[in-house]
Structures are given as structure tokens and as C-alpha cells.
Amino acid sequence: MCQHQPPCPTAESADREAAHPMAHHPEQGWSLLCNGVLLFEDTGELLPNGQIIAPHRPLDVATAA
């Protein structure tokens, strides 16, 4: 799917969220990345193969800052 040079990380890569957004809908809370990953604003993900990645944002904001 990705036409970027160098190519974006694949959907199977650990850094898949670094891929370029192809569609961005902040009013709906999601972005479609060029590797086919559907990224949600709560940091959850839906991979092209249907696998769900649970949200992984920090639970304690004070500790993360």
C-alpha cells in the first residue's frame, strides 16, 4: 500500500503507528494509515488482518509527564 520513500513501517512492525496518515478524521476519533492500520484517538488500533490492539496510553498521566 505504501508509496513513500523510504517505505513506512508495515502493519506487523512494532512502530506501525509511524506510518503516514491517508485519511484523518479527528471529529470521529480515527485515522487510516498508509500501512492499512486504523488508529483510534484512544491509541487502540485495528490491523488490516482484523486483529485488535487494545489502547495503550499511559494510565497515570502525572507519572508519564
ChimeraX attribute file (.defattr): number of C-alpha atoms within 10 A of each C-alpha:
attribute: neighborCount
match mode: 1-to-1
recipient: residues
	/A:1	10
	/A:2	16
	/A:3	9
	/A:4	10
	/A:5	6
	/A:6	7
	/A:7	13
	/A:8	20
	/A:9	17
	/A:10	18
	/A:11	20
	/A:12	12
	/A:13	11
	/A:14	9
	/A:15	11
	/A:16	20
	/A:17	20
	/A:18	14
	/A:19	20
	/A:20	17
	/A:21	16
	/A:22	12
	/A:23	12
	/A:24	14
	/A:25	11
	/A:26	10
	/A:27	6
	/A:28	9
	/A:29	12
	/A:30	18
	/A:31	20
	/A:32	19
	/A:33	22
	/A:34	24
	/A:35	25
	/A:36	20
	/A:37	23
	/A:38	21
	/A:39	22
	/A:40	17
	/A:41	14
	/A:42	12
	/A:43	15
	/A:44	15
	/A:45	23
	/A:46	17
	/A:47	16
	/A:48	13
	/A:49	10
	/A:50	9
	/A:51	10
	/A:52	12
	/A:53	12
	/A:54	11
	/A:55	13
	/A:56	10
	/A:57	12
	/A:58	11
	/A:59	8
	/A:60	8
	/A:61	8
	/A:62	7
	/A:63	7
	/A:64	8
	/A:65	6
